[in-house]
């Protein structure tokens, strides 16, 4: 069985926010059926048994299921001490008690979202007033609690650059230094999900991306000399651009238990409600990535700002609003994928 580098599990699609750029439509009222606590716990334990290098608890807002999440972290770190367990959160509902649990449960890192250095820019993208001040307070709570417990929990920030906030990036990094944040991660705006509906005119142009690149390069040099905050550029398409299935060491599971080869392609190759991840790994479901259907998807996604699979849209749901479901454990899976591929290219 191949070594898994990262497992990312959206334990809920519920969210306290309705962000303008959310790629999977989290927080919307739709027919998405959430996993029961019992099934969520079982799938979390099942995935952890693979012993990946890193396990990310994602969402939605995972703190809406905080008891399940923290119980998993505590159990997982006890059983698999070398596995890093991380969580992403918008920070809105982090109280001091929640921050203490983040620290005492032995999370490896917590990633907050900060999309500007002011309420004006951050709250605009997050589509709700008052969120900026709440995330600042949340970071302070976590920093204070990790100092109290002498914890090495890492605090990171995710920043999504747009025309509205790019002028504040230096100020945002400086703010993170003051807040004792260790990592400032910049990820391009992806035109997918709600971003496709709301933010076409807010994408950076080539000149703006060039200027951003220079700023980030300078900040990396500064970090090597004196800065506390490490600045990193994240390419969300890295896992899509691999040459073939042998290079994949990434597992994505959505809030319904669907097993995906990419969070940005709405095609499932299995579901963990009724089968274990070990069954899929023994069948080597990663080989699905070499199928012409996924190669068609891969060839259709070139850049973060070109991810909407326009020519295929008639047959594909929006990301986060359902999946086309196949199952690698079924004998006729490849035949079904072949048929769906032929249907796509005929249209």
Residue pairs with C-beta under 8 A, 6 or more apart in sequence:
1 50
1 278
1 281
1 282
2 249
2 281
2 286
3 53
3 249
4 50
4 51
4 52
4 53
4 249
4 250
4 251
5 52
5 53
5 54
5 249
5 250
6 52
6 53
6 54
6 55
6 56
6 249
6 250
6 251
7 47
7 48
7 50
7 52
7 54
7 55
7 56
7 250
7 251
7 252
7 253
8 56
8 58
8 250
8 251
8 252
8 253
8 263
9 43
9 44
9 47
9 55
9 56
9 57
9 58
9 252
9 253
10 24
10 58
10 59
10 60
10 253
10 254
10 255
10 263
11 35
11 40
11 44
11 57
11 58
11 59
11 60
11 62
11 65
11 68
11 69
11 255
12 34
12 59
12 60
12 61
12 62
12 64
12 65
12 255
13 24
13 25
13 26
13 27
13 32
13 34
13 59
13 60
13 254
13 255
13 320
14 26
14 27
14 34
14 59
14 60
14 61
14 64
15 22
15 26
15 27
15 59
15 60
15 61
15 64
15 90
16 27
16 61
16 64
16 90
16 92
16 93
17 27
17 61
17 90
17 92
17 126
17 127
17 128
17 131
18 27
18 28
18 127
18 128
18 194
19 26
19 27
19 90
19 125
19 126
19 127
19 194
20 124
20 125
20 126
20 127
20 194
20 195
20 198
20 199
21 125
21 160
21 162
21 189
21 190
21 193
21 194
21 195
21 198
21 199
22 193
22 194
22 195
22 320
23 190
23 192
23 193
23 194
23 195
23 263
23 264
23 319
23 320
24 193
24 254
24 263
24 319
24 320
25 193
25 194
25 318
25 319
25 320
25 321
26 59
26 60
26 61
26 320
27 60
27 61
28 320
30 321
32 255
32 256
32 321
32 322
33 256
34 255
34 256
35 43
35 255
35 256
35 257
35 273
37 68
39 257
39 273
40 65
40 68
41 68
41 71
41 72
43 253
43 257
43 272
43 273
44 68
44 72
44 76
45 72
45 75
46 272
46 276
46 277
46 278
47 55
47 251
47 253
47 272
47 277
48 55
48 72
48 76
48 79
48 80
48 83
49 277
49 278
50 251
50 277
50 278
50 281
51 80
51 82
51 83
52 83
52 251
53 83
53 84
54 83
54 84
54 85
54 86
54 108
55 76
55 83
55 84
55 85
55 86
56 86
56 87
56 88
57 69
57 72
57 73
57 85
57 86
57 87
57 88
58 87
58 88
59 88
59 89
59 255
60 255
61 89
61 90
61 92
61 93
62 69
62 87
62 88
62 89
63 69
63 89
63 93
63 94
63 98
64 93
66 98
66 101
69 87
70 101
70 102
70 105
72 85
73 85
73 87
73 105
73 106
73 107
74 105
74 106
76 83
76 85
77 83
77 85
77 105
77 106
84 108
84 109
85 106
85 107
85 108
86 107
86 108
86 109
86 110
86 111
87 102
87 107
87 109
87 110
87 111
88 110
88 111
88 113
88 158
89 110
89 111
89 112
89 113
89 138
90 112
90 113
90 126
90 131
90 135
91 112
91 113
91 131
91 134
91 135
91 138
91 139
92 128
92 131
92 134
92 135
92 138
94 102
94 134
94 135
94 137
94 138
94 141
94 142
95 141
96 141
96 144
96 145
98 141
99 138
99 141
99 142
99 144
99 145
100 145
100 149
102 110
102 142
102 145
102 153
103 142
103 145
103 146
103 148
103 149
103 151
103 153
104 149
107 153
108 153
108 154
109 153
109 154
109 155
109 156
109 183
110 142
110 153
110 154
110 155
110 156
111 156
111 157
111 158
111 185
112 135
112 138
112 139
112 155
112 156
112 157
112 158
113 126
113 135
113 157
113 158
113 159
113 160
114 122
114 132
114 135
114 157
114 158
114 159
114 172
114 175
114 176
115 121
115 122
115 125
115 126
115 159
115 160
115 162
115 165
116 122
116 124
116 125
116 132
116 164
116 165
116 168
116 172
117 165
117 168
117 169
117 171
117 172
117 174
117 175
118 132
118 168
119 129
119 130
119 132
119 133
121 164
121 165
121 168
122 131
122 132
122 135
122 165
123 129
123 130
123 131
123 132
124 164
125 160
125 162
125 164
125 165
126 132
136 179
139 155
139 179
139 181
140 179
142 153
142 155
143 155
143 179
143 180
145 151
146 152
146 153
146 155
154 182
154 183
155 179
155 180
155 181
155 182
155 183
156 181
156 182
156 183
156 184
156 185
157 172
157 176
157 181
157 183
157 184
157 185
158 185
158 187
158 234
159 165
159 169
159 172
159 184
159 185
159 186
159 187
160 186
160 187
160 188
160 189
161 169
161 186
161 188
161 189
161 204
161 212
162 189
162 199
162 202
162 203
162 204
163 201
163 202
163 203
163 204
163 208
164 202
165 172
166 204
166 208
166 211
166 212
169 186
169 212
169 215
170 215
172 184
173 184
173 219
173 229
173 231
176 184
176 229
177 227
177 228
177 229
180 228
181 228
181 229
182 228
182 229
182 230
183 229
183 230
183 232
184 219
184 229
184 230
184 231
184 232
185 232
185 233
185 234
186 212
186 216
186 231
186 232
186 233
186 234
187 233
187 234
187 235
187 236
188 204
188 235
188 236
188 304
188 305
189 195
189 199
189 202
189 203
189 204
189 304
189 305
190 236
190 264
190 304
190 305
190 307
191 199
191 200
191 203
191 304
191 305
191 306
191 307
191 308
192 264
192 307
192 308
192 319
193 318
193 319
193 320
196 308
203 305
204 212
213 233
216 231
216 233
219 227
219 229
219 231
220 230
220 231
223 229
223 230
223 231
235 304
236 264
236 304
237 301
237 303
237 304
239 248
239 250
239 262
240 262
240 264
240 265
240 298
240 301
241 298
242 248
242 289
244 289
244 290
245 284
245 286
245 287
245 288
245 289
245 290
246 286
248 261
248 286
248 289
251 259
251 277
252 259
252 260
252 261
252 262
252 263
253 259
253 260
253 272
254 260
254 263
254 268
254 323
256 271
256 273
257 271
257 272
257 273
258 268
258 270
258 271
258 272
258 323
258 325
259 268
259 269
259 270
259 271
259 272
259 277
259 280
259 285
260 267
260 268
260 269
260 323
261 267
261 269
261 286
261 288
261 289
261 294
262 297
263 319
264 301
264 307
264 319
265 294
265 297
265 301
265 309
265 319
266 316
266 317
266 318
266 319
266 320
266 321
266 322
266 323
266 324
267 293
267 294
267 297
267 316
267 323
267 324
267 326
268 323
268 324
268 325
268 326
268 327
269 280
269 285
269 288
269 326
269 327
269 328
269 333
270 280
270 285
270 326
270 327
270 328
270 329
271 325
271 327
275 329
279 329
280 328
280 329
283 328
283 329
285 328
288 294
288 326
288 328
288 333
288 337
291 334
291 337
291 341
292 338
292 341
293 337
293 338
293 340
293 341
293 344
296 312
296 341
296 344
296 345
297 309
297 312
300 309
300 311
300 312
301 307
301 309
309 316
312 344
314 347
315 324
315 340
315 343
315 344
315 347
316 324
317 323
317 324
324 340
326 333
326 336
326 337
326 340
327 333
330 336
